[in-house]
Amino acid sequence: MGETIAKNKKAYHDYFIEDKFEAGLVLSGSEVKGIRAHRVNLKDSFIRFMKDEAYLFNAHIGRLETTHHFYGHEERGSRKLLLHKKELRKLQKAMDRDGYTVVPLQLYFNNRNIAKLQIALAKGKQLHDKRNDLKERDQKRDIARAMKDY
């Protein structure tokens, strides 16, 4: 993985991450320029399947002021994800099962300078699971402090 552009920290808080995949994106030139300028927000984005293809919805990719309005892109438009058929089938089967969803985790440029999206097969957390995670994090922090002082 190369330079990370945007992370979806909320996904780690709201879901148990089961399996991760790397997907390409179909982008226009102005979208790539917006990504390189770090004008990306994945916080409320989600992935849906339409006609056996995966699409990223509600991901905000900002427009640059230098982009001509004719060549500009829709900031919260849908973007097609590029995955192998075997991966698509695996994700669709898992989504058909109870409680699984596909969430975007992070957007980055790989070592060949191609924009990639890391997506994950995830299962939703209940409120008590989130509380347990917070307790565990606090305990780890306290242990690290105690070891540091020791």
Residue, then its C-alpha position, 0 to 999 in steps of 0.5 A: m500500500g502506498e500513501t493513504i488518502a482517506k480512512n473510514k474510522k467509523a467503520y471500525h467502530d460500527y462493525f466487526i471486520e471479517d475479510k478485506f479486499e482491494a478494489g479499483l475505482v472507475l474515476s474521471g480526471s477531475e476526481v483523481k485530481g480531487i483525490r490527490a488533493h486529499r478532498v475525500n470523505l468516506k465517513d458515510s459511504f456504503i457499497r451496493f450491488m446492482k446487476d452483479e457489479a459493485y458501486l460505491f455510494n455517498a463518498h464525497i470527492g471534492r472538486l478543485e477550483t481549477t477544474h472547469h465546470f464542464y469537466g467537473h464531476e458529481e461530488r457524491g455520485s456513484r462510482k463503480l468498483l473493479l473486482h474479480k468475479k470470484e470476489l464479487r460472488k463471495l461478497q454477494k453471497a455474504m451480503d445475502r446472509d444475515g447481518y453482513t455488509v460491505v463497507p469501505l475502509q480506506l482510499y489510497f494510491n498503490n505503488r503504481n500510482i493507481a487509486k485503490l479502495q480497501i473494502a471489508l466484509a463486516k458484521g454490525k456491532q451491537l451497543h454492548d459490543k461497542r462498550n466492550d471495545l471501549k473498556e478494552r481500549d481503556q484497559k490497554r491504555d492503563i496497562a501501557r501507562a503502568m508499564k511505562d512508569y514501571 
